[in-house]
Amino acid sequence: MNPTRTDAYLRRIGAQRPASPTTEALRDLHSRHLRTVPFENLSIHLGEPVVLEEEALLDKVVDARRGGFCYELNGTFGLLLTELGYDVQLLAGRVHGDEGLGIPYDHLALRVRTVDGGDLLADVGFGAHSHGPLAFGERGDQADPGGTFRVVEAGDDVDVLRDGRPQYRLERRPRSLRDFRAGAWWHSTSPESRFTRSLVCSRITADGGRITLSGRTSTTTDADGRKEVRELGTDEEVLAVYRDGFGIGLSVVPAVHEPGRSGQFG
């Protein structure tokens, strides 16, 4: 990244360049990212390639003003934080599910060290999760608008819990972005992946609630947990929610495609 691209990224999330890479500045960047850059898997169903390379990620998130899933969102956020002077490590995770842990490189999260001694877990790519970074070394409850979180020991790894339920298990060993290509390929093409079986576009709203579009179902949740669910009848209504709710301009309504038919990966 160069200074011009960094400034464009900061404008994308409505943030000022921090004077120094502090914990407070990271919390602000993290929150703004979640409110402006949606968690979405539209590329998989639009036949667009998922490319885990710096320039491609910046083209998508910064220039095209799109979102992505964990590899894209945390991968791009890690580039921004590194450019701003943070010490960033990419960590590989496996998501806890009904059938146990997911595949290796199932998830990408960030371990971020700040100039004022912070050692934090930043994650802007897990959908409904913490609104702010978590203290990586803290083993007690961590209150957050997204729930009560804990980071607990799991052998050589750590588990991240939300409201008492395990979310994912993280290795401590730093990885590179290219290490996640196999996981991104699996999630983009496998019929067993939750991302190939459904459409999602979601972000936190300014009041701390959430707006989500799943196919043709629009769900708005306020900060107190009250939900409004609407079934959208026409393509124009769906495209309007993508445009007005997420800032994503599309010419066609995405539809779940059959894995292996036309997916691309780079």
MIROVO-862209 format. One record per residue: residue in three letters; x, y negated, z of N, C-alpha, C in turn. Coordinates in steps of 0.1 Angstrom, whole numbers, padded with zeros to 4 digits, always signed. Layout:
N
ALAXYZXYZXYZ/...
***
This chain:
266
MET+0008+0012+0000+0000+0000+0000+0009-0012+0000/ASN+0004-0023-0007+0011-0036-0007+0002-0046+0001/PRO+0007-0057+0004-0001-0067+0012-0014-0071+0005/THR-0014-0072-0008-0027-0075-0015-0037-0065-0013/ARG-0033-0052-0014-0042-0041-0012-0047-0040+0002/THR-0038-0043+0011-0041-0042+0025-0052-0053+0028/ASP-0050-0065+0023-0059-0076+0025-0073-0072+0019/ALA-0073-0066+0008-0085-0062+0001-0093-0051+0010/TYR-0085-0042+0016-0091-0032+0025-0097-0039+0037/LEU-0090-0048+0043-0095-0056+0055-0108-0063+0051/ARG-0108-0069+0039-0121-0076+0035-0132-0066+0033/ARG-0129-0054+0028-0139-0043+0027-0146-0040+0040/ILE-0138-0040+0051-0144-0037+0064-0147-0049+0072/GLY-0145-0061+0067-0149-0073+0074-0140-0076+0085/ALA-0127-0073+0084-0117-0075+0095-0107-0085+0092/GLN-0101-0091+0102-0089-0099+0100-0077-0091+0102/ARG-0066-0095+0096-0053-0088+0099-0049-0090+0113/PRO-0047-0080+0121-0043-0082+0135-0029-0087+0136/ALA-0027-0095+0147-0014-0101+0149-0004-0091+0152/SER-0008-0080+0159+0001-0069+0162-0007-0056+0163/PRO-0001-0044+0162-0008-0032+0162-0012-0027+0177/THR-0021-0034+0183-0025-0031+0196-0037-0021+0197/THR-0040-0017+0209-0052-0008+0211-0064-0016+0209/GLU-0065-0028+0213-0078-0036+0211-0080-0038+0196/ALA-0070-0041+0189-0071-0043+0174-0076-0030+0168/LEU-0071-0019+0172-0075-0006+0166-0089-0003+0169/ARG-0094-0006+0181-0108-0004+0184-0117-0012+0175/ASP-0113-0024+0172-0121-0033+0163-0121-0028+0149/LEU-0109-0024+0144-0108-0018+0130-0117-0005+0129/HIS-0116+0003+0139-0123+0016+0139-0138+0014+0138/SER-0143+0005+0147-0157+0002+0147-0162-0004+0134/ARG-0154-0014+0129-0158-0020+0116-0158-0010+0104/HIS-0149-0001+0105-0148+0009+0094-0161+0018+0094/LEU-0165+0022+0106-0177+0030+0107-0189+0023+0103/ARG-0190+0010+0104-0202+0002+0101-0202-0001+0086/THR-0191+0000+0079-0191-0005+0065-0188+0006+0055/VAL-0180+0016+0059-0176+0026+0049-0184+0039+0053/PRO-0193+0043+0044-0202+0055+0048-0194+0068+0047/PHE-0199+0077+0056-0196+0091+0055-0205+0097+0044/GLU-0199+0102+0033-0207+0107+0022-0200+0117+0014/ASN-0208+0126+0008-0202+0137-0001-0207+0136-0015/LEU-0210+0124-0020-0217+0123-0033-0208+0127-0044/SER-0195+0126-0043-0186+0130-0054-0188+0144-0058/ILE-0190+0153-0048-0191+0167-0051-0203+0169-0060/HIS-0214+0162-0058-0226+0164-0066-0228+0155-0078/LEU-0218+0146-0079-0218+0138-0091-0208+0142-0101/GLY-0201+0153-0098-0190+0158-0107-0178+0150-0107/GLU-0175+0142-0097-0164+0133-0096-0152+0141-0089/PRO-0140+0139-0093-0129+0146-0087-0126+0141-0073/VAL-0122+0150-0064-0118+0146-0050-0103+0147-0051/VAL-0096+0135-0050-0081+0135-0052-0075+0129-0039/LEU-0067+0138-0033-0060+0134-0020-0046+0128-0023/GLU-0047+0117-0030-0035+0109-0033-0037+0094-0029/GLU-0027+0087-0025-0029+0074-0020-0036+0065-0029/GLU-0032+0064-0042-0038+0055-0051-0053+0058-0054/ALA-0056+0071-0055-0069+0075-0058-0078+0072-0046/LEU-0074+0074-0034-0082+0071-0022-0085+0056-0021/LEU-0074+0048-0023-0077+0034-0023-0086+0029-0034/ASP-0084+0035-0046-0093+0031-0057-0108+0034-0053/LYS-0110+0045-0046-0124+0049-0043-0130+0040-0032/VAL-0122+0040-0020-0128+0033-0008-0127+0018-0009/VAL-0116+0013-0014-0114-0002-0014-0120-0008-0027/ASP-0116-0003-0039-0120-0010-0051-0134-0006-0055/ALA-0138+0007-0054-0151+0011-0058-0161+0009-0047/ARG-0157+0006-0035-0165+0004-0023-0174+0016-0020/ARG-0168+0028-0021-0175+0040-0018-0170+0045-0004/GLY-0176+0056+0000-0172+0063+0012-0165+0076+0008/GLY-0167+0086+0017-0161+0099+0014-0163+0108+0026/PHE-0156+0120+0026-0157+0128+0038-0143+0127+0045/CYS-0141+0136+0055-0130+0133+0065-0116+0131+0058/TYR-0113+0139+0048-0100+0138+0042-0098+0124+0035/GLU-0108+0120+0029-0108+0107+0022-0108+0095+0032/LEU-0118+0096+0042-0119+0084+0051-0108+0083+0061/ASN-0104+0094+0067-0093+0093+0077-0080+0092+0069/GLY-0079+0098+0057-0067+0096+0050-0064+0082+0046/THR-0075+0075+0041-0074+0061+0037-0072+0052+0049/PHE-0079+0055+0060-0078+0047+0072-0063+0048+0078/GLY-0058+0060+0077-0044+0062+0081-0034+0053+0073/LEU-0037+0052+0060-0028+0044+0052-0029+0029+0056/LEU-0041+0024+0059-0042+0011+0064-0035+0008+0077/LEU-0037+0017+0087-0031+0016+0100-0016+0016+0099/THR-0011+0025+0091+0004+0025+0089+0009+0012+0084/GLU+0002+0006+0074+0006-0006+0068+0005-0018+0078/LEU-0004-0016+0088-0005-0027+0098+0005-0025+0110/GLY+0013-0015+0109+0023-0013+0119+0021-0002+0130/TYR+0010+0005+0129+0007+0016+0138+0015+0028+0135/ASP+0018+0036+0145+0025+0049+0143+0013+0059+0142/VAL+0012+0065+0130+0000+0073+0127+0005+0087+0123/GLN-0002+0097+0129+0001+0111+0126-0013+0117+0121/LEU-0012+0125+0110-0024+0132+0105-0024+0146+0113/LEU-0036+0149+0119-0037+0161+0126-0048+0170+0119/ALA-0045+0183+0118-0054+0193+0112-0064+0198+0123/GLY-0076+0199+0119-0086+0205+0129-0094+0216+0122/ARG-0101+0223+0131-0111+0233+0127-0124+0230+0134/VAL-0135+0229+0127-0148+0225+0133-0154+0237+0140/HIS-0159+0235+0152-0167+0245+0159-0181+0246+0153/GLY-0185+0258+0149-0198+0260+0143-0205+0272+0150/ASP-0217+0275+0145-0225+0286+0151-0217+0300+0150/GLU-0208+0301+0140-0201+0314+0138-0187+0313+0142/GLY-0184+0303+0151-0170+0301+0155-0163+0289+0148/LEU-0150+0290+0148-0142+0279+0142-0142+0281+0127/GLY-0141+0269+0121-0141+0269+0106-0128+0272+0100/ILE-0126+0270+0088-0113+0273+0081-0102+0265+0085/PRO-0089+0269+0083-0078+0260+0086-0079+0248+0077/TYR-0074+0236+0082-0075+0223+0075-0090+0220+0072/ASP-0099+0224+0081-0113+0221+0080-0116+0206+0082/HIS-0107+0199+0090-0110+0185+0093-0096+0178+0095/LEU-0096+0165+0092-0085+0157+0093-0088+0145+0103/ALA-0080+0144+0113-0082+0133+0123-0068+0126+0125/LEU-0068+0115+0131-0056+0107+0133-0052+0105+0147/ARG-0039+0107+0150-0033+0104+0163-0026+0091+0161/VAL-0029+0080+0168-0024+0067+0166-0018+0062+0179/ARG-0005+0057+0178+0002+0051+0189+0003+0036+0186/THR+0001+0028+0197+0000+0014+0196+0012+0008+0203/VAL+0014-0005+0200+0026-0012+0206+0024-0014+0221/ASP+0012-0014+0226+0009-0016+0241+0007-0003+0248/GLY+0013+0008+0242+0013+0021+0250+0001+0030+0247/GLY-0008+0026+0238-0020+0035+0236-0016+0047+0228/ASP-0022+0059+0231-0020+0071+0224-0034+0076+0222/LEU-0039+0074+0210-0054+0074+0207-0057+0084+0196/LEU-0069+0090+0197-0075+0098+0186-0085+0090+0178/ALA-0081+0086+0166-0090+0079+0158-0097+0088+0147/ASP-0110+0086+0145-0117+0095+0136-0129+0088+0130/VAL-0127+0083+0118-0138+0076+0111-0144+0085+0100/GLY-0142+0098+0101-0146+0107+0091-0153+0120+0096/PHE-0161+0119+0107-0168+0131+0112-0183+0129+0113/GLY-0188+0119+0105-0202+0117+0106-0206+0111+0120/ALA-0216+0116+0126-0220+0112+0140-0210+0116+0150/HIS-0202+0106+0155-0191+0109+0164-0189+0097+0173/SER-0178+0096+0179-0175+0084+0187-0174+0072+0179/HIS-0178+0061+0184-0178+0048+0177-0164+0042+0178/GLY-0157+0045+0189-0143+0040+0190-0133+0051+0192/PRO-0120+0048+0191-0110+0059+0193-0110+0064+0207/LEU-0106+0076+0209-0106+0083+0222-0091+0083+0227/ALA-0090+0083+0240-0076+0084+0246-0072+0099+0244/PHE-0061+0101+0237-0057+0114+0234-0053+0122+0246/GLY-0046+0115+0256-0041+0122+0267-0050+0123+0279/GLU-0062+0116+0278-0071+0116+0289-0079+0129+0289/ARG-0081+0136+0301-0088+0148+0302-0101+0147+0309/GLY-0105+0135+0313-0118+0133+0319-0128+0128+0309/ASP-0140+0125+0314-0151+0120+0305-0147+0106+0299/GLN-0150+0104+0287-0148+0092+0280-0162+0087+0274/ALA-0167+0076+0281-0180+0071+0276-0178+0063+0263/ASP-0188+0065+0255-0188+0059+0242-0203+0057+0237/PRO-0206+0047+0229-0220+0046+0224-0224+0058+0217/GLY-0215+0066+0211-0219+0079+0204-0221+0091+0213/GLY-0218+0089+0226-0220+0100+0236-0209+0100+0246/THR-0208+0111+0254-0198+0113+0264-0188+0123+0258/PHE-0175+0119+0257-0165+0127+0250-0155+0132+0260/ARG-0149+0143+0257-0138+0148+0265-0128+0155+0255/VAL-0115+0153+0258-0104+0160+0251-0098+0170+0261/VAL-0099+0183+0258-0095+0193+0267-0085+0202+0261/GLU-0077+0208+0269-0066+0217+0265-0073+0230+0259/ALA-0067+0235+0248-0071+0248+0242-0059+0255+0237/GLY-0051+0260+0247-0039+0267+0244-0029+0256+0239/ASP-0023+0258+0227-0014+0249+0222-0021+0237+0215/ASP-0034+0238+0214-0042+0228+0207-0051+0220+0217/VAL-0059+0211+0212-0069+0205+0220-0083+0206+0214/ASP-0093+0207+0222-0107+0206+0218-0113+0193+0221/VAL-0121+0188+0211-0128+0175+0213-0143+0179+0216/LEU-0148+0175+0227-0162+0178+0231-0170+0165+0231/ARG-0183+0167+0226-0193+0156+0227-0205+0160+0235/ASP-0208+0153+0246-0219+0157+0254-0218+0172+0258/GLY-0206+0176+0261-0204+0190+0266-0202+0200+0255/ARG-0205+0197+0243-0204+0207+0232-0191+0205+0224/PRO-0184+0216+0221-0172+0215+0213-0175+0210+0199/GLN-0167+0200+0194-0169+0195+0181-0159+0201+0171/TYR-0146+0199+0175-0135+0205+0167-0123+0207+0175/ARG-0114+0216+0170-0101+0219+0177-0090+0213+0168/LEU-0081+0206+0174-0070+0199+0167-0057+0205+0171/GLU-0048+0207+0161-0034+0210+0163-0027+0198+0167/ARG-0016+0199+0174-0008+0187+0178+0003+0184+0167/ARG+0006+0194+0159+0016+0192+0149+0012+0182+0138/PRO+0020+0172+0135+0017+0163+0124+0017+0170+0111/ARG+0008+0166+0102+0007+0171+0089+0008+0160+0079/SER+0010+0163+0066+0009+0154+0055-0004+0155+0048/LEU-0007+0145+0040-0020+0145+0033-0021+0157+0023/ARG-0010+0160+0017-0011+0171+0007-0014+0185+0014/ASP-0012+0186+0027-0015+0198+0034-0030+0201+0034/PHE-0038+0191+0032-0053+0192+0033-0059+0195+0020/ARG-0051+0197+0009-0057+0199-0004-0065+0212-0004/ALA-0061+0222+0002-0068+0235+0001-0081+0234+0009/GLY-0081+0227+0020-0094+0225+0027-0104+0216+0020/ALA-0099+0206+0013-0107+0197+0005-0113+0205-0007/TRP-0104+0213-0013-0109+0222-0024-0120+0231-0020/TRP-0118+0238-0008-0128+0247-0003-0142+0240-0001/HIS-0141+0229+0006-0153+0221+0010-0160+0215-0003/SER-0152+0213-0013-0158+0207-0026-0164+0218-0035/THR-0160+0231-0033-0164+0241-0043-0171+0253-0037/SER-0169+0256-0025-0174+0269-0019-0189+0268-0017/PRO-0196+0279-0020-0210+0279-0017-0213+0281-0002/GLU-0202+0284+0006-0203+0285+0020-0201+0271+0027/SER-0196+0262+0020-0194+0248+0026-0207+0241+0027/ARG-0208+0234+0039-0220+0226+0041-0221+0214+0032/PHE-0210+0210+0026-0210+0199+0017-0215+0202+0003/THR-0213+0214-0001-0219+0218-0014-0233+0221-0014/ARG-0239+0224-0002-0253+0228+0000-0262+0216+0002/SER-0257+0205+0005-0266+0193+0008-0259+0180+0005/LEU-0268+0170+0004-0263+0156+0002-0264+0148+0015/VAL-0254+0140+0017-0254+0131+0029-0247+0118+0026/CYS-0253+0107+0031-0247+0094+0031-0251+0087+0044/SER-0241+0084+0053-0245+0079+0066-0235+0069+0071/ARG-0240+0059+0079-0231+0050+0085-0237+0044+0098/ILE-0229+0039+0107-0234+0032+0119-0239+0018+0115/THR-0250+0014+0121-0255+0001+0118-0250-0010+0128/ALA-0252-0022+0125-0246-0033+0133-0251-0033+0147/ASP-0263-0027+0150-0268-0027+0164-0264-0014+0171/GLY-0256-0006+0165-0251+0006+0171-0260+0018+0168/GLY-0270+0017+0159-0278+0028+0155-0271+0035+0143/ARG-0279+0041+0135-0274+0048+0123-0284+0049+0112/ILE-0280+0048+0100-0288+0050+0088-0282+0061+0080/THR-0291+0071+0076-0287+0083+0069-0296+0086+0058/LEU-0291+0089+0046-0298+0093+0035-0294+0107+0031/SER-0303+0117+0033-0301+0131+0030-0310+0135+0018/GLY-0305+0135+0006-0313+0138-0005-0323+0126-0007/ARG-0336+0129-0005-0346+0119-0006-0352+0115+0007/THR-0346+0119+0018-0351+0116+0032-0342+0105+0038/SER-0348+0094+0041-0341+0083+0047-0344+0083+0062/THR-0334+0083+0071-0336+0082+0085-0328+0071+0091/THR-0336+0062+0098-0329+0051+0105-0331+0053+0120/THR-0320+0053+0128-0321+0055+0142-0316+0043+0149/ASP-0323+0037+0159-0318+0025+0166-0309+0029+0177/ALA-0303+0020+0184-0293+0022+0194-0299+0030+0206/ASP-0313+0030+0208-0319+0037+0219-0324+0051+0214/GLY-0321+0055+0202-0324+0068+0198-0338+0069+0191/ARG-0345+0058+0189-0358+0059+0182-0356+0060+0167/LYS-0363+0070+0161-0361+0073+0147-0373+0069+0138/GLU-0369+0064+0126-0379+0062+0116-0375+0070+0103/VAL-0383+0080+0099-0380+0089+0088-0390+0085+0076/ARG-0384+0084+0064-0392+0081+0053-0388+0091+0041/GLU-0398+0096+0035-0396+0104+0023-0397+0095+0011/LEU-0386+0094+0003-0386+0085-0009-0391+0093-0021/GLY-0401+0086-0027-0408+0093-0038-0402+0092-0052/THR-0396+0080-0055-0391+0077-0068-0376+0076-0068/ASP-0370+0078-0080-0356+0076-0081-0352+0061-0078/GLU-0360+0052-0082-0357+0038-0079-0356+0035-0064/GLU-0365+0042-0056-0364+0040-0041-0351+0046-0036/VAL-0347+0057-0041-0335+0064-0036-0323+0055-0040/LEU-0322+0050-0052-0311+0042-0056-0310+0029-0049/ALA-0322+0024-0045-0323+0011-0037-0317+0013-0023/VAL-0319+0025-0017-0313+0028-0004-0298+0029-0005/TYR-0294+0036-0015-0279+0037-0017-0273+0023-0018/ARG-0280+0014-0026-0275+0001-0029-0276-0008-0016/ASP-0288-0009-0011-0290-0018+0000-0285-0013+0014/GLY-0286+0000+0016-0282+0005+0029-0267+0008+0030/PHE-0261+0011+0018-0247+0016+0019-0238+0008+0010/GLY-0243-0001+0001-0235-0008-0008-0229+0000-0019/ILE-0236+0011-0022-0232+0020-0033-0241+0019-0045/GLY-0236+0014-0056-0244+0012-0068-0243+0025-0077/LEU-0254+0032-0079-0254+0044-0087-0264+0042-0099/SER-0261+0048-0110-0270+0048-0121-0280+0060-0122/VAL-0276+0071-0115-0284+0083-0114-0285+0087-0099/VAL-0295+0094-0096-0297+0099-0083-0289+0112-0081/PRO-0280+0113-0072-0273+0126-0070-0282+0137-0067/ALA-0279+0149-0072-0287+0161-0068-0277+0172-0065/VAL-0280+0181-0056-0272+0192-0052-0269+0200-0064/HIS-0257+0203-0068-0254+0211-0079-0249+0225-0074/GLU-0250+0234-0083-0246+0248-0080-0231+0248-0079/PRO-0225+0252-0068-0210+0253-0067-0204+0262-0078/GLY-0193+0257-0083-0186+0265-0093-0190+0261-0107/ARG-0201+0253-0108-0206+0250-0122-0198+0239-0128/SER-0196+0228-0121-0189+0217-0127-0181+0208-0117/GLY-0178+0214-0106-0170+0206-0096-0156+0204-0101/GLN-0150+0193-0096-0137+0189-0100-0129+0187-0087/PHE-0116+0189-0088-0107+0186-0077-0093+0183-0083/GLY-0087+0173-0076-0074+0169-0080-0064+0167-0069/
***
